[in-house]
Amino acid sequence: MSFSPNLFLSNLQGKDGPARPARFEVILPIPPYINQFVGNSVIEKILNFPNSVFGDISDVVNRALGRNGGDSNDYSRTSNSSLSRYLALQCETAELPGKTFLTSDVKIYGPVYKVPYQRQYGDINLSFICSNQFYERKLFERWTEAIMPPDTNNMRFPKGEKTRYYTQIKIIQYDDFIKQIYVVNLEDAYPVGIAPQPLSWSDDGFHRLSVSFAYQKYSTVYEGGYDIGQAAASLLGGKGANLVRNLF
């Protein structure tokens, strides 16, 4: 069969075209224990940001469809939904995690071959655009200080009733029609590193904050539904908030 440029180009369009790395969302719930260490002034300012309207539209649509508190409304699972939604909007880059097997060399008769004996998961990096008030840096600094307070250096118990600092991060890959085509749930995740942020008089850009997260394991959902709330918010923006409320 000869190569057909038209057939090749047609495969790059529509639902069978290539997936785009820019169509993603990261949902990062803030554990209640960590929420105690974040200054009230920081939270209040974030709650009053204009992007809260984005969440209002999405919540209204999802509630109207009976999805409040379900798998499609993951913001309801966090102790501070507006703060988690804010982080989702500020998250510029993310990663779908990798997975490898640890192996052992075995030889019974003939050549040596490898036998897997354990899964191994690598850390992931999330990059956030920093606001002019450095809310993002302050938040993750507080998170790490809550894990190990700098005044005592005593590690908190990660699964205690009052000191649980683990969370479950969800990374969603969408197609061009805002359908969830691949979802990764990182279980028992927490920040293990905050990357340095260089300063320079010659750099007139803006700050990005890279945070590394460790986790115990991840599970996958290979195909999900359409995020109607997200689609409505993306299309209508703040001007459509009242319209959506009237419709539903």
GROMACS elastic network, one bead per residue, 0.5 to 0.9 nm:
[ bonds ]
;  ai    aj funct       b0    kb
    1     4     6  0.88642   500
    3     7     6  0.82276   500
    3     8     6  0.80690   500
    4     7     6  0.52709   500
    4     8     6  0.62275   500
    4     9     6  0.87306   500
    5     8     6  0.50015   500
    5     9     6  0.61451   500
    5    10     6  0.85667   500
    6     9     6  0.51668   500
    6    10     6  0.61120   500
    6    11     6  0.86998   500
    7    10     6  0.50965   500
    7    11     6  0.63498   500
    7    12     6  0.89633   500
    8    11     6  0.53479   500
    8    12     6  0.68467   500
    9    12     6  0.52370   500
    9    13     6  0.70813   500
   10    13     6  0.54951   500
   10    14     6  0.81077   500
   10    17     6  0.80670   500
   11    14     6  0.76184   500
   11    15     6  0.89227   500
   11    16     6  0.62184   500
   11    17     6  0.54477   500
   11    18     6  0.82108   500
   12    15     6  0.87684   500
   12    16     6  0.69428   500
   12    18     6  0.59571   500
   13    16     6  0.65957   500
   13    18     6  0.77004   500
   14    17     6  0.54728   500
   14    18     6  0.88241   500
   14   176     6  0.80427   500
   15    18     6  0.83376   500
   15   175     6  0.75473   500
   15   176     6  0.74857   500
   15   177     6  0.82312   500
   16    19     6  0.86038   500
   18   175     6  0.88777   500
   19    22     6  0.89397   500
   19    23     6  0.82180   500
   19   173     6  0.85247   500
   19   174     6  0.80271   500
   19   175     6  0.62918   500
   19   176     6  0.79350   500
   20    23     6  0.57822   500
   20    24     6  0.84800   500
   20   173     6  0.85158   500
   20   174     6  0.80871   500
   20   175     6  0.72098   500
   20   176     6  0.78702   500
   21    24     6  0.67738   500
   21   173     6  0.77687   500
   21   174     6  0.88277   500
   22    93     6  0.84779   500
   22   173     6  0.87778   500
   22   174     6  0.89109   500
   23   172     6  0.84687   500
   23   173     6  0.61661   500
   23   174     6  0.53497   500
   23   175     6  0.68051   500
   23   176     6  0.75499   500
   23   178     6  0.80652   500
   24    94     6  0.84385   500
   24   171     6  0.71977   500
   24   172     6  0.54281   500
   24   174     6  0.57629   500
   24   175     6  0.87838   500
   25    88     6  0.63951   500
   25    89     6  0.81053   500
   25    91     6  0.80405   500
   25    94     6  0.86354   500
   25   170     6  0.81414   500
   25   171     6  0.59172   500
   25   172     6  0.51825   500
   25   173     6  0.68363   500
   25   174     6  0.81058   500
   26    87     6  0.81265   500
   26    88     6  0.53480   500
   26    89     6  0.84626   500
   26    91     6  0.70911   500
   26    94     6  0.76007   500
   26   126     6  0.88558   500
   26   169     6  0.71767   500
   26   170     6  0.57935   500
   26   172     6  0.63791   500
   27    74     6  0.73390   500
   27    75     6  0.73330   500
   27    84     6  0.66501   500
   27    85     6  0.72250   500
   27    87     6  0.77816   500
   27    88     6  0.57670   500
   27   168     6  0.85927   500
   27   169     6  0.58359   500
   27   170     6  0.51041   500
   27   171     6  0.64913   500
   27   172     6  0.81952   500
   28    75     6  0.84434   500
   28    78     6  0.82035   500
   28    84     6  0.55969   500
   28    85     6  0.80109   500
   28    87     6  0.70939   500
   28    88     6  0.70411   500
   28   167     6  0.76796   500
   28   168     6  0.71302   500
   28   169     6  0.50382   500
   28   170     6  0.67784   500
   28   171     6  0.87787   500
   29    74     6  0.82796   500
   29    75     6  0.70120   500
   29    76     6  0.88948   500
   29    77     6  0.69659   500
   29    79     6  0.71866   500
   29    80     6  0.75224   500
   29    81     6  0.74597   500
   29    83     6  0.83559   500
   29    84     6  0.54934   500
   29    85     6  0.86814   500
   29   167     6  0.64026   500
   29   168     6  0.68708   500
   29   169     6  0.68536   500
   29   170     6  0.88687   500
   30    33     6  0.83297   500
   30    34     6  0.65858   500
   30    35     6  0.64909   500
   30    78     6  0.56676   500
   30    79     6  0.60384   500
   30    80     6  0.65555   500
   30    81     6  0.82969   500
   30    83     6  0.78000   500
   30    84     6  0.65801   500
   30   165     6  0.85497   500
   30   166     6  0.88881   500
   30   167     6  0.69324   500
   31    34     6  0.53351   500
   31    35     6  0.62779   500
   31    78     6  0.66517   500
   31    79     6  0.61723   500
   31    80     6  0.84850   500
   31   164     6  0.71200   500
   31   165     6  0.59379   500
   31   166     6  0.68866   500
   31   167     6  0.61354   500
   32    36     6  0.66971   500
   32    78     6  0.77192   500
   32    79     6  0.52914   500
   32    80     6  0.80821   500
   32   162     6  0.83860   500
   32   163     6  0.87180   500
   32   164     6  0.79898   500
   32   165     6  0.81054   500
   33    36     6  0.55892   500
   33    37     6  0.74812   500
   33   146     6  0.80964   500
   33   161     6  0.89998   500
   33   162     6  0.63154   500
   33   163     6  0.56596   500
   33   164     6  0.61696   500
   33   165     6  0.63026   500
   34    37     6  0.54340   500
   34    38     6  0.68939   500
   34   139     6  0.88963   500
   34   142     6  0.74665   500
   34   143     6  0.58187   500
   34   146     6  0.65426   500
   34   147     6  0.86937   500
   34   163     6  0.82949   500
   34   164     6  0.82532   500
   34   165     6  0.63979   500
   35    38     6  0.54171   500
   35    39     6  0.84765   500
   35    79     6  0.71930   500
   35    80     6  0.76307   500
   35   143     6  0.85677   500
   36    39     6  0.78015   500
   36    40     6  0.87431   500
   37    40     6  0.88601   500
   37   139     6  0.85229   500
   37   142     6  0.60370   500
   37   143     6  0.74289   500
   37   145     6  0.85670   500
   37   146     6  0.69953   500
   38    41     6  0.85282   500
   38    42     6  0.70640   500
   38    43     6  0.72521   500
   38   138     6  0.79304   500
   38   139     6  0.62995   500
   38   142     6  0.64018   500
   38   143     6  0.81916   500
   39    42     6  0.53486   500
   39    43     6  0.66246   500
   39    44     6  0.87837   500
   39   139     6  0.87365   500
   40    43     6  0.51468   500
   40    44     6  0.60353   500
   40    45     6  0.85573   500
   41    44     6  0.51241   500
   41    45     6  0.61710   500
   41    46     6  0.86489   500
   42    45     6  0.53038   500
   42    46     6  0.63281   500
   42    47     6  0.86956   500
   42   133     6  0.89013   500
   42   135     6  0.66928   500
   42   138     6  0.87626   500
   42   139     6  0.86999   500
   43    46     6  0.51238   500
   43    47     6  0.61046   500
   43    48     6  0.87035   500
   43    80     6  0.87532   500
   43    82     6  0.86441   500
   43    83     6  0.69817   500
   43   135     6  0.88589   500
   44    47     6  0.50345   500
   44    48     6  0.63630   500
   44    49     6  0.88770   500
   45    48     6  0.52085   500
   45    49     6  0.64669   500
   46    49     6  0.51954   500
   46    50     6  0.88265   500
   46    51     6  0.88296   500
   46    52     6  0.82687   500
   46    82     6  0.74026   500
   46    83     6  0.65906   500
   46    86     6  0.72874   500
   46   135     6  0.83540   500
   47    50     6  0.85085   500
   47    51     6  0.87131   500
   47    52     6  0.65909   500
   47    82     6  0.60219   500
   47    83     6  0.71052   500
   47    86     6  0.86375   500
   48    51     6  0.82980   500
   48    52     6  0.69277   500
   49    52     6  0.58861   500
   49    53     6  0.83900   500
   49    86     6  0.87048   500
   50    53     6  0.59847   500
   50    54     6  0.78850   500
   50   238     6  0.84999   500
   51    54     6  0.51982   500
   51    55     6  0.70559   500
   51    56     6  0.89789   500
   51    85     6  0.86760   500
   51    86     6  0.73056   500
   51    89     6  0.83345   500
   51   238     6  0.84762   500
   52    55     6  0.51964   500
   52    56     6  0.63380   500
   52    57     6  0.89533   500
   52    82     6  0.67387   500
   52    85     6  0.80783   500
   52    86     6  0.78097   500
   53    57     6  0.63972   500
   53    58     6  0.87217   500
   53   233     6  0.86661   500
   53   237     6  0.79440   500
   53   238     6  0.59119   500
   53   241     6  0.72689   500
   54    57     6  0.55469   500
   54    58     6  0.65365   500
   54    59     6  0.87687   500
   54   230     6  0.84872   500
   54   233     6  0.57460   500
   54   234     6  0.79184   500
   54   237     6  0.65694   500
   54   238     6  0.65674   500
   54   241     6  0.82719   500
   55    58     6  0.50959   500
   55    59     6  0.59630   500
   55    60     6  0.84901   500
   55    82     6  0.75749   500
   55    85     6  0.71130   500
   55   229     6  0.87695   500
   55   230     6  0.85169   500
   55   233     6  0.76888   500
   56    59     6  0.51501   500
   56    60     6  0.61084   500
   56    61     6  0.87047   500
   56   233     6  0.85177   500
   56   241     6  0.74073   500
   57    60     6  0.52117   500
   57    61     6  0.63417   500
   57    62     6  0.86416   500
   57   229     6  0.67989   500
   57   230     6  0.81617   500
   57   232     6  0.72185   500
   57   233     6  0.55847   500
   57   236     6  0.87016   500
   57   237     6  0.81042   500
   57   238     6  0.80104   500
   57   240     6  0.79131   500
   57   241     6  0.55523   500
   57   242     6  0.86263   500
   57   244     6  0.67922   500
   57   245     6  0.77241   500
   58    61     6  0.53659   500
   58    62     6  0.61413   500
   58    63     6  0.85288   500
   58    73     6  0.89845   500
   58   227     6  0.88888   500
   58   228     6  0.77497   500
   58   230     6  0.54937   500
   58   231     6  0.81113   500
   58   232     6  0.69178   500
   58   233     6  0.57742   500
   59    62     6  0.51602   500
   59    63     6  0.59456   500
   59    64     6  0.84627   500
   59    67     6  0.89760   500
   59    68     6  0.76127   500
   59    73     6  0.77923   500
   59   229     6  0.66677   500
   59   230     6  0.88959   500
   60    63     6  0.52204   500
   60    64     6  0.61838   500
   60    65     6  0.87446   500
   60   229     6  0.75191   500
   60   241     6  0.88433   500
   60   244     6  0.73035   500
   60   245     6  0.65691   500
   60   248     6  0.73623   500
   61    64     6  0.51037   500
   61    65     6  0.63542   500
   61    66     6  0.87996   500
   61    67     6  0.86682   500
   61   228     6  0.70333   500
   61   229     6  0.50127   500
   61   230     6  0.86687   500
   61   232     6  0.77370   500
   61   233     6  0.89557   500
   61   244     6  0.71670   500
   61   245     6  0.80402   500
   61   248     6  0.70253   500
   62    65     6  0.50754   500
   62    66     6  0.63199   500
   62    67     6  0.50746   500
   62    68     6  0.60381   500
   62    72     6  0.78911   500
   62    73     6  0.72008   500
   62   227     6  0.84247   500
   62   228     6  0.71451   500
   62   229     6  0.54941   500
   62   230     6  0.88971   500
   63    66     6  0.50377   500
   63    67     6  0.54884   500
   63    69     6  0.87316   500
   63    73     6  0.88937   500
   63   229     6  0.89990   500
   63   248     6  0.87273   500
   64    67     6  0.74939   500
   64    68     6  0.83425   500
   64   248     6  0.58198   500
   65    68     6  0.80504   500
   65   228     6  0.88477   500
   65   248     6  0.88734   500
   66    69     6  0.87234   500
   66    70     6  0.84188   500
   67    70     6  0.52911   500
   67    71     6  0.76027   500
   67    72     6  0.63077   500
   67    73     6  0.64363   500
   68    71     6  0.85261   500
   68    72     6  0.77134   500
   68    73     6  0.57988   500
   68    74     6  0.87605   500
   68    76     6  0.76084   500
   69    72     6  0.76886   500
   69    73     6  0.56373   500
   69    74     6  0.70278   500
   69    75     6  0.83407   500
   69    76     6  0.58238   500
   69    77     6  0.73314   500
   70    73     6  0.55241   500
   70    74     6  0.70554   500
   70    76     6  0.84816   500
   71    74     6  0.59723   500
   72    75     6  0.87614   500
   72   225     6  0.83554   500
   72   227     6  0.71829   500
   73    76     6  0.60889   500
   73    77     6  0.80322   500
   74    77     6  0.55411   500
   74    78     6  0.76613   500
   74    81     6  0.87455   500
   74   170     6  0.86023   500
   75    78     6  0.57946   500
   75    79     6  0.88042   500
   75    80     6  0.80628   500
   75    81     6  0.50217   500
   75    82     6  0.79321   500
   75    84     6  0.67883   500
   75    85     6  0.69356   500
   76    79     6  0.78903   500
   76    80     6  0.82047   500
   76    81     6  0.60514   500
   77    80     6  0.85320   500
   77    81     6  0.76282   500
   78    81     6  0.56011   500
   78    83     6  0.89689   500
   78    84     6  0.72805   500
   78   167     6  0.89720   500
   79    83     6  0.88827   500
   79    84     6  0.87795   500
   80    83     6  0.54908   500
   80    84     6  0.64361   500
   80    85     6  0.87557   500
   81    84     6  0.51539   500
   81    85     6  0.60646   500
   81    86     6  0.85136   500
   82    85     6  0.50251   500
   82    86     6  0.60425   500
   82    87     6  0.86665   500
   83    86     6  0.50071   500
   83    87     6  0.63465   500
   83    88     6  0.87327   500
   84    87     6  0.51292   500
   84    88     6  0.63010   500
   84    89     6  0.88320   500
   85    88     6  0.50054   500
   85    89     6  0.64308   500
   85    90     6  0.87531   500
   86    89     6  0.52285   500
   86    90     6  0.62900   500
   86    91     6  0.87028   500
   87    91     6  0.59543   500
   87   128     6  0.75512   500
   87   136     6  0.78571   500
   88    91     6  0.53177   500
   88    92     6  0.85882   500
   88   128     6  0.88322   500
   89    92     6  0.77955   500
   89   128     6  0.87681   500
   90   127     6  0.83722   500
   90   128     6  0.52798   500
   90   129     6  0.53502   500
   90   130     6  0.75076   500
   90   131     6  0.86828   500
   90   136     6  0.86812   500
   91    94     6  0.73052   500
   91   126     6  0.68383   500
   91   127     6  0.57169   500
   91   129     6  0.64961   500
   92   126     6  0.77877   500
   92   127     6  0.56517   500
   92   128     6  0.54340   500
   92   129     6  0.63578   500
   92   208     6  0.85305   500
   93   125     6  0.81822   500
   93   126     6  0.59058   500
   93   127     6  0.50875   500
   93   128     6  0.71876   500
   93   210     6  0.89521   500
   94   124     6  0.76876   500
   94   125     6  0.61744   500
   94   127     6  0.64512   500
   94   171     6  0.81590   500
   95    98     6  0.87496   500
   95   124     6  0.62064   500
   95   125     6  0.65185   500
   95   126     6  0.71033   500
   95   171     6  0.81595   500
   96   124     6  0.77437   500
   96   171     6  0.71989   500
   96   172     6  0.89501   500
   96   173     6  0.89341   500
   96   184     6  0.73763   500
   97   121     6  0.75679   500
   97   122     6  0.69542   500
   97   123     6  0.74928   500
   97   124     6  0.61832   500
   97   184     6  0.81645   500
   97   186     6  0.87228   500
   97   218     6  0.82487   500
   98   120     6  0.87617   500
   98   121     6  0.63771   500
   98   122     6  0.62521   500
   98   123     6  0.85188   500
   98   124     6  0.85101   500
   99   119     6  0.70379   500
   99   120     6  0.59045   500
   99   122     6  0.67892   500
  100   118     6  0.86103   500
  100   119     6  0.59193   500
  100   120     6  0.52960   500
  100   121     6  0.66429   500
  100   122     6  0.84007   500
  101   116     6  0.57699   500
  101   117     6  0.71169   500
  101   118     6  0.57040   500
  101   120     6  0.58684   500
  101   121     6  0.88142   500
  102   115     6  0.83828   500
  102   116     6  0.56789   500
  102   117     6  0.60371   500
  102   118     6  0.52643   500
  102   119     6  0.61531   500
  102   120     6  0.66924   500
  103   114     6  0.57621   500
  103   115     6  0.52035   500
  103   117     6  0.57881   500
  103   118     6  0.72908   500
  104   113     6  0.82547   500
  104   114     6  0.54220   500
  104   115     6  0.53501   500
  104   116     6  0.64282   500
  104   117     6  0.71875   500
  105   112     6  0.63290   500
  105   113     6  0.56611   500
  105   115     6  0.64720   500
  106   111     6  0.87957   500
  106   112     6  0.56031   500
  106   113     6  0.54424   500
  106   114     6  0.59160   500
  106   115     6  0.67766   500
  107   110     6  0.69068   500
  107   111     6  0.65619   500
  107   113     6  0.64683   500
  107   114     6  0.86753   500
  108   111     6  0.82375   500
  108   112     6  0.78064   500
  109   112     6  0.80835   500
  116   119     6  0.80283   500
  120   217     6  0.84465   500
  121   214     6  0.85375   500
  121   215     6  0.78306   500
  121   216     6  0.76280   500
  121   217     6  0.66120   500
  121   218     6  0.83103   500
  122   214     6  0.73826   500
  122   215     6  0.83779   500
  123   192     6  0.87033   500
  123   212     6  0.63851   500
  123   213     6  0.55407   500
  123   215     6  0.71715   500
  124   211     6  0.83420   500
  124   212     6  0.56107   500
  124   213     6  0.54512   500
  124   214     6  0.68718   500
  124   215     6  0.88085   500
  125   210     6  0.64191   500
  125   211     6  0.55704   500
  125   213     6  0.63455   500
  126   209     6  0.81169   500
  126   210     6  0.56211   500
  126   211     6  0.53718   500
  126   212     6  0.64884   500
  126   213     6  0.78467   500
  127   208     6  0.64114   500
  127   209     6  0.53818   500
  127   211     6  0.63359   500
  127   212     6  0.88708   500
  128   136     6  0.72750   500
  128   207     6  0.85663   500
  128   208     6  0.55175   500
  128   209     6  0.50577   500
  128   210     6  0.64254   500
  128   211     6  0.81635   500
  129   136     6  0.79786   500
  129   206     6  0.76484   500
  129   207     6  0.62593   500
  129   209     6  0.63919   500
  130   133     6  0.77970   500
  130   134     6  0.56245   500
  130   135     6  0.70396   500
  130   136     6  0.59537   500
  130   137     6  0.74293   500
  130   206     6  0.73852   500
  130   207     6  0.54553   500
  130   208     6  0.56233   500
  130   209     6  0.66042   500
  131   134     6  0.52489   500
  131   135     6  0.64191   500
  131   136     6  0.73472   500
  131   206     6  0.86608   500
  131   207     6  0.80204   500
  132   135     6  0.79749   500
  132   206     6  0.89674   500
  132   207     6  0.89065   500
  133   136     6  0.84781   500
  134   137     6  0.54786   500
  134   138     6  0.63007   500
  134   139     6  0.86752   500
  134   207     6  0.89406   500
  135   138     6  0.52221   500
  135   139     6  0.61204   500
  135   140     6  0.88872   500
  136   139     6  0.51777   500
  136   140     6  0.64806   500
  136   141     6  0.85563   500
  136   209     6  0.75417   500
  137   140     6  0.54910   500
  137   141     6  0.60125   500
  137   142     6  0.85372   500
  137   194     6  0.86037   500
  137   209     6  0.69584   500
  138   141     6  0.51179   500
  138   142     6  0.61288   500
  138   143     6  0.86188   500
  139   142     6  0.52226   500
  139   143     6  0.62747   500
  139   144     6  0.89077   500
  140   144     6  0.62325   500
  140   145     6  0.84727   500
  140   191     6  0.76077   500
  140   194     6  0.77763   500
  140   211     6  0.80468   500
  141   144     6  0.53407   500
  141   145     6  0.62015   500
  141   146     6  0.86295   500
  141   194     6  0.80654   500
  142   146     6  0.60609   500
  142   147     6  0.86972   500
  143   146     6  0.51314   500
  143   147     6  0.64903   500
  143   148     6  0.89244   500
  143   165     6  0.78939   500
  143   190     6  0.85558   500
  143   191     6  0.75909   500
  144   147     6  0.50982   500
  144   148     6  0.64073   500
  144   149     6  0.78921   500
  144   190     6  0.86856   500
  144   191     6  0.68675   500
  144   192     6  0.75893   500
  144   193     6  0.84151   500
  145   148     6  0.51384   500
  145   150     6  0.62869   500
  146   149     6  0.55900   500
  146   150     6  0.87568   500
  146   155     6  0.87505   500
  146   156     6  0.75566   500
  146   163     6  0.84472   500
  146   165     6  0.77797   500
  147   154     6  0.84806   500
  147   155     6  0.60528   500
  147   156     6  0.54756   500
  147   157     6  0.81923   500
  147   158     6  0.77600   500
  147   163     6  0.83728   500
  147   164     6  0.89209   500
  147   165     6  0.67682   500
  148   151     6  0.87180   500
  148   152     6  0.77200   500
  148   153     6  0.54231   500
  148   154     6  0.56970   500
  148   156     6  0.61928   500
  149   152     6  0.56973   500
  149   153     6  0.53607   500
  149   154     6  0.65373   500
  149   155     6  0.74317   500
  149   156     6  0.82887   500
  150   153     6  0.52822   500
  150   154     6  0.82773   500
  151   154     6  0.85328   500
  152   155     6  0.86261   500
  155   158     6  0.85346   500
  156   159     6  0.88384   500
  156   160     6  0.82914   500
  156   163     6  0.64144   500
  156   164     6  0.81112   500
  156   165     6  0.83780   500
  157   160     6  0.55437   500
  157   163     6  0.61578   500
  157   164     6  0.68099   500
  157   165     6  0.82756   500
  158   163     6  0.62295   500
  158   165     6  0.54372   500
  158   166     6  0.62264   500
  158   188     6  0.89305   500
  159   162     6  0.82871   500
  159   163     6  0.66710   500
  159   165     6  0.71712   500
  159   166     6  0.71489   500
  160   164     6  0.50406   500
  160   165     6  0.85708   500
  161   164     6  0.61873   500
  164   167     6  0.83780   500
  165   188     6  0.85657   500
  165   189     6  0.84823   500
  165   190     6  0.68593   500
  166   187     6  0.81482   500
  166   189     6  0.53139   500
  166   190     6  0.54011   500
  166   215     6  0.85606   500
  167   186     6  0.82830   500
  167   187     6  0.68808   500
  167   188     6  0.52621   500
  167   189     6  0.51581   500
  167   190     6  0.64529   500
  167   215     6  0.89589   500
  168   185     6  0.65536   500
  168   186     6  0.54164   500
  168   188     6  0.57020   500
  168   189     6  0.57960   500
  168   190     6  0.85547   500
  168   215     6  0.86449   500
  169   184     6  0.81126   500
  169   185     6  0.57906   500
  169   186     6  0.50143   500
  169   187     6  0.69132   500
  169   188     6  0.83205   500
  169   189     6  0.67223   500
  170   183     6  0.69580   500
  170   184     6  0.56923   500
  170   186     6  0.62549   500
  170   187     6  0.88841   500
  171   182     6  0.84285   500
  171   183     6  0.57825   500
  171   184     6  0.52072   500
  171   185     6  0.66005   500
  171   186     6  0.80935   500
  172   180     6  0.65202   500
  172   181     6  0.78421   500
  172   182     6  0.61268   500
  172   184     6  0.65669   500
  172   185     6  0.88114   500
  173   178     6  0.88582   500
  173   179     6  0.82733   500
  173   180     6  0.58740   500
  173   181     6  0.59220   500
  173   182     6  0.52083   500
  173   183     6  0.62207   500
  173   184     6  0.86538   500
  174   177     6  0.74841   500
  174   178     6  0.52255   500
  174   179     6  0.52004   500
  174   181     6  0.55989   500
  174   182     6  0.72076   500
  174   183     6  0.88526   500
  174   226     6  0.89192   500
  175   178     6  0.54047   500
  175   179     6  0.54537   500
  175   180     6  0.66853   500
  175   181     6  0.64067   500
  176   179     6  0.74332   500
  177   180     6  0.89575   500
  177   226     6  0.79130   500
  177   231     6  0.84744   500
  178   181     6  0.88380   500
  178   225     6  0.88422   500
  178   226     6  0.60390   500
  178   227     6  0.62821   500
  178   228     6  0.80883   500
  178   230     6  0.78487   500
  178   231     6  0.65936   500
  179   223     6  0.84235   500
  179   224     6  0.68729   500
  179   225     6  0.57296   500
  179   227     6  0.63001   500
  179   228     6  0.88697   500
  180   183     6  0.69665   500
  180   222     6  0.85359   500
  180   223     6  0.60844   500
  180   225     6  0.57608   500
  180   226     6  0.62360   500
  180   227     6  0.73774   500
  181   221     6  0.82416   500
  181   222     6  0.62786   500
  181   224     6  0.59334   500
  181   225     6  0.80688   500
  182   220     6  0.72320   500
  182   221     6  0.59058   500
  182   223     6  0.54873   500
  182   224     6  0.71759   500
  183   219     6  0.83506   500
  183   220     6  0.55552   500
  183   222     6  0.64386   500
  183   223     6  0.73828   500
  183   224     6  0.77454   500
  184   218     6  0.65242   500
  184   219     6  0.58258   500
  184   221     6  0.64967   500
  184   222     6  0.86493   500
  185   217     6  0.84803   500
  185   218     6  0.53400   500
  185   219     6  0.52454   500
  185   220     6  0.62106   500
  185   221     6  0.81822   500
  186   189     6  0.61662   500
  186   214     6  0.88473   500
  186   215     6  0.62240   500
  186   216     6  0.75591   500
  186   217     6  0.61576   500
  186   219     6  0.68224   500
  186   220     6  0.89529   500
  187   215     6  0.58850   500
  187   216     6  0.58969   500
  187   217     6  0.56581   500
  187   218     6  0.57044   500
  187   219     6  0.78206   500
  188   214     6  0.81611   500
  188   215     6  0.52386   500
  188   216     6  0.57073   500
  188   217     6  0.76674   500
  189   213     6  0.62787   500
  189   214     6  0.55111   500
  189   216     6  0.68892   500
  189   217     6  0.86424   500
  190   212     6  0.84674   500
  190   213     6  0.53900   500
  190   214     6  0.57642   500
  190   215     6  0.65876   500
  191   194     6  0.77456   500
  191   211     6  0.66613   500
  191   212     6  0.56884   500
  191   214     6  0.63547   500
  191   215     6  0.88894   500
  192   211     6  0.76791   500
  192   212     6  0.56661   500
  192   213     6  0.54691   500
  192   214     6  0.62412   500
  193   210     6  0.84484   500
  193   211     6  0.57595   500
  193   213     6  0.71058   500
  194   197     6  0.89784   500
  194   209     6  0.75395   500
  194   210     6  0.61549   500
  194   212     6  0.64512   500
  195   209     6  0.69223   500
  195   210     6  0.54023   500
  195   211     6  0.62070   500
  195   212     6  0.78835   500
  196   209     6  0.80217   500
  196   210     6  0.80858   500
  197   207     6  0.72641   500
  197   208     6  0.73506   500
  197   209     6  0.68395   500
  197   210     6  0.84310   500
  198   207     6  0.85260   500
  199   202     6  0.88660   500
  199   203     6  0.76772   500
  199   207     6  0.89258   500
  200   203     6  0.54044   500
  200   204     6  0.83602   500
  201   204     6  0.74202   500
  203   206     6  0.82405   500
  215   218     6  0.76939   500
  221   224     6  0.69840   500
  224   227     6  0.89107   500
  225   228     6  0.88357   500
  226   229     6  0.87758   500
  226   230     6  0.88037   500
  226   231     6  0.84041   500
  227   230     6  0.53782   500
  227   231     6  0.62601   500
  227   232     6  0.87618   500
  228   231     6  0.50514   500
  228   232     6  0.61288   500
  228   233     6  0.85561   500
  229   232     6  0.52384   500
  229   233     6  0.61919   500
  229   234     6  0.85755   500
  230   233     6  0.51497   500
  230   234     6  0.60531   500
  230   235     6  0.85873   500
  231   234     6  0.51044   500
  231   235     6  0.61325   500
  231   236     6  0.84442   500
  232   235     6  0.52108   500
  232   236     6  0.57737   500
  232   237     6  0.77589   500
  232   240     6  0.84825   500
  232   244     6  0.82638   500
  233   236     6  0.53605   500
  233   237     6  0.52239   500
  233   238     6  0.77318   500
  233   240     6  0.78941   500
  233   241     6  0.81268   500
  234   237     6  0.57781   500
  235   240     6  0.85018   500
  236   239     6  0.63940   500
  236   241     6  0.74583   500
  236   243     6  0.89721   500
  236   244     6  0.87293   500
  237   240     6  0.57440   500
  237   241     6  0.71463   500
  238   241     6  0.54962   500
  238   242     6  0.85262   500
  239   242     6  0.72658   500
  239   243     6  0.80311   500
  240   243     6  0.50818   500
  240   244     6  0.61387   500
  240   245     6  0.86181   500
  241   244     6  0.53264   500
  241   245     6  0.63079   500
  241   246     6  0.87581   500
  242   245     6  0.50773   500
  242   246     6  0.61943   500
  242   247     6  0.86645   500
  243   246     6  0.51475   500
  243   247     6  0.62304   500
  243   248     6  0.87461   500
  244   247     6  0.51026   500
  244   248     6  0.62432   500
  245   248     6  0.53440   500
